[in-house]
Amino acid sequence: MRGRFVRRIAIGFGIFFVFVFLIGWLGATFGDRWSGGQHGGFFPWFLFFPILLVIGFVLFGRAIRRTARPIGEVMDAAEKITEGDLSARARVQGPQDVRNLAGAFNRMAEHLESDERRRRDLLADVAHELRTPLAVIRGRVEGMRDGLYEPDGEHLELIERETDVMARLLEDLQLLSNAEAGALRLHRERLEPRELVEAAADAFASQTAEAGLAMETEVEAGLPALDVDRVRIGEVLANLLANAVRHTQSGGTITLSATSDPAGVAFAVADTGEGIPSEELAHVFDRFAKSPESRGAGLGLAIAKSLVQAHGGSISAESEPGRGTTIRFVLAAA
């Protein structure tokens, strides 16, 4: 775009100077001819030359102004953004190259404004999530200090539990931040999809049994091996299974499967639980997105998405309220 713009300006200057040269050449060539070829003759070609020159300046000035004005608006909008006004936008006008420039600038400004909004929301959500355990800890400590509570094992255990909640939240946020920034180190190894499925199912066997749920595993034969981080993909499956257990009533079924996909291997966790309302389904992978009755921080699916994307994969969710939810992610074959 920058190269085309520079060429456009250079061509404009070139045309202008060619125009001036032609006017001078015409005046010098045809001036004597129109005056009869004699020095004593008279033809006011010297008046004709400045008139054409003025016309050339006007036309060239209009062309420059048509390009410079929208560029000036982009510069003004950029100045506002540097001063903190992220709502500033440039009007899309002028030649096509300048319109493309203004459009690209506006898209950049929208991304900056969206990132700033997400940053503020993140800080508000973190403060909200930390407020409850801190209030519990402070209340218990003040109560023990004032003699309302005995500093026994019960109260100290409650304080320790709330401290663990805060520590887990901070660890999740750090993991999520590193994954989104591409700073997460992956210790890849060649693994069979069946290994990942069986390890996750074994880890949740006791939880599903206690909740009165049936756990089923389905692994398609002949699946290719994967080059993944065993621990991180285990965390993804654990997050998905934990959600499924939490939102499926006793007597329901959770199915963990691995099947072939054009992009590699598709893993899915399907439950017969309560499902997700359609208006919430588009935001299930957002930070702190959770149902009102959820006791977690709402970071599990956001972390799962970031870990899958760190492996170069993709993740999606399907749900029908009252019928269940399926979370599916795809990883490339080794």
N, C-alpha and C positions, 0 to 999 in steps of 0.2 A: 504493500500500500504506500509506504514511504517513497519507494522508487518511482511508482507511477505518478505520485504527486510532484516529485522533483522534475520528472520528465515533462509533466504538464506545464509547469512554470517555465521551464527552459524553452519549450516549444512556443509558449506565448510570447516570451521575449524575442525569440527568433522571428516569429511572424511580424511582430511590431517593427523590428529593425529592417526586415525585408520590405515592409510597407513604406517606411521612411525612405529607404534607398530607391525604391521604384518611383516615389513621388519626385525625388531629386533628379533621377535620370530622365523622367518624362519632361520635367521642366527644362532641363538643360538640352535635351534632344529636340523637343518640339517648340521650344520658345522662339528660336530664330526662324523656324519654318513658318510658324503662325504670324510672325512679324514681317514676312516677306523675304527673309534671309539677309536683310540689311541692318546695319547697326543703327541706322536712323529710324527704322520702323519701330513700332511700339505695340507690344501686347503684354498685358499685365499678368504674365504667368507667375511673377513673384508674389502676387496676391493669391493666386490659385494654390500655390505650394503651402503657405501657412494655414489656409483653410482646411486642406486635406490633412495636414499635420495635426491640427486641432481635433479633427474628426477621429484620426487614429488614436490620439491620446484619450479621447472620450471613450471609444470602444474598448481600448485596452484597459482603461481604468475600471470600466464596468465589469469586465471579465475578472480582473484582479479582486474587485470588491465582492463579486459573487462567490469567490473562493475564500477571501480573507475574512469576511463577516462570520460565516459559520465556524471557521477555525478560531476566531476570536471568542465566540460563545463557548467553544470547548475549553479554551484556556480560562475563561471566567469561571466555568463550572469546576475545572480542576483546582483553581485557587480557592473556591468555597470548600471543596472537599479537604484540602490541606488545612483549612481553618476549623475543620470539625463538622461541617454541614454535609453529612452523608446523603442527604435527600436531594442534593443538587443534580440536575440533569441538563444535557445540552439538546437543543432542538435539532432534529434530523432534517437537514436542508442542504442546498447547494449541489455541486457536482457529485457524481456517484461515489468517487473516492472519498470525498469529505463526508458524505452521508454514511459510508461504511465506518469512517473514523469516529463519528459521533455515536453511531450505534454500538461500536465496540466499547467506547468510553462509558456509555450508559449501562451496558451489561456489567462492566467492571464495577461501577458505582453501586449497582444493585447487589452484587456479590459482597462488596464491602459492608453495605448497610445490613444485609442478611447476616453476615458473620458477626457484626457488632450486636445485633439483636439476639443472636444465639448466645453470645458471650454473656450478655446481661441476664438472659434467662437461666444460663448455667449457674451463674453466681447466686441468683435467687433460689434456684432449686437446691444447690449445695447447702446454702444457709438454712433452708427449710428442713432438709434432711438431718442436719446436724443439731437443729434446735431441740428436737425431742429428746435424744439421748443426753444432751448436755443439761437439759432441764431436770431430767431424772437424776443424774449424777449430782447436780448442785443441790437438789432438794434433799437427797439422802445425806450428803455430807453436812449440810446445814442442820438437818435434823439430828444427826449424831453429835454435832458440836453443841447443840442446844439441849441435849439430853432427851430428845423426843424418841430417838431410836438408839438401841444398843448396837455398838460396833461389832455385831456377831457375824457369823458366816453367812446368814441369809442376806443381810443388807450388803455385805461386801461382795457377795456373789452377783447381786443385782448390778452393782456398780461395775464389776468386771464384765458382765454381759453387755451392758450399754457401751462400755469402752471398746469391746470387740466389734460392736455394730459400727462405731465410728471408724475404727481401724479398717474394717472390711470395705466401707464406703470409700475411704481414701485410697486403698489399694486398687479398687475397681476403677476409680477415676484416673489413677496413674496408668493402669493397664490400657484403658480406653484412649487416653491422651497419646501414649506411645504408639499404639496401633494406628490411630488416625494420622499421626505425624510421620509414619513410616519408620519409626525408630525402634520398633519392636524386633528383637533378635529371635529368629526362628531356627531351632535345631532340627533340621529336616533329616528324615530317614525314610528308607523305602519300606512301606507297610502295605499289607493286604487290607482291603476294606472290611473283611470279616473280623480281623483283629480288633479294629476300632469299634465295631458294632458289639461284639461279644464283651469287650472290656467295659463299655458303657452300660450294657444290660446287667452285667454282674455287679457293677458298683451300685445300681439302683434296685437290685432285687429285693433287699430288705425293706426299702422305703415303699415300693409298690405293694409288697405283701402286707405291711402294716396299714396301708391306706385301703386295702381291700380291692386292689386293682390287678388286672391280668396284664402281664408283659409278654409281648410277642416280638420275635425278631424274624426278619426276612432278608436274606442275602442272595442276590442273583448269582448264578454260577458263571464262572469265566470272567469276572470283573478284573480290569487291569490294576496293577499295583499303583500306589500313590507315593509321591515325594512330599511328605508333610511333617509338621512338628507334632509328635504324638501327644504331648501335654496340652498344647493349645487346641488341637481339634478335640481332645478329650474334654476340655473346658466348654467348647461349643456344644457338644452333645450333652454334657452335664447340665448346662443352662436350659437347653430345650427340654430335657427330661424333667428337670425340676419344675419348670412351668407346667408341663403336662400333668405331673402328679398333683400340683397345687390346684389346678382348675378342672380336675376330673373327679366326679363323685364316685363313691364306693360302688363296686360292681362294674365299673367301666373298664375299658381296654386301652392300653398304650402300645402302639406298634412302632418299632424302630426298624428301618429298612435301608438297604443299599441296593441301588439298581443302576443299570447302564444309562448313559446320557450322551448325546452327541458331543458334549463338551468334556466328558470324562465319566465321573461317578457321581450319582446323586444320592445323598443321604436325606432321609425324611423321618420326622417324629410326628406321628398322627395320634390324636386322642379322641375319645368320644365324650368330651367334656362339655362345658357350658358354651364354648365358642366365643368369638369376639364380634361386637357390633360393627357393622360396615363402616360407620363414621370413625371408628377407632383403628380399624385395620390398617389404614394407610400410615399410621404413626406408631406402630408397634415397635419399630426399630429405632425410634427417637430416644434420646437420653431422658430418663425420669418419666417415661411413659408407662403408666401402670393403672390397673383398675382401682376403684376406691377401696375395695376390701383387701388389696394386696399389702403384705407386710414388708416387702422388700423395697429397695430404693428405686427400682425401675431401670436398672442398668444392664440386666442380664442379656436381653436381646440386642441392645446396642453394642455390648461387648462381643456377642456372637457374630454380629454383622461385621464388626471391625476385624476380628480374627479371621473370618472367612475371606474377606477382601484382602487381608495381608497375605493370604495364600494364593491370591489371584482368582478366587472363586466368586460366586454370587449366591445370594440368599433371598428367599421370598416366603410369603405367608398366605395361606388360604384358610378361610373359616366360614362356617355357617352357624349362626347363633342357635344353640340348642342341639346341634349335631356334632360339634367338635371342631378342632383346629389342626392344620397340618403345616409344619414349618419345614421347608426343603432348602438344602444348599448343595451346590455343585462344585466339585473340585476337579482340576485337570489331572489326567493320568500322568504317571511318571514318564 
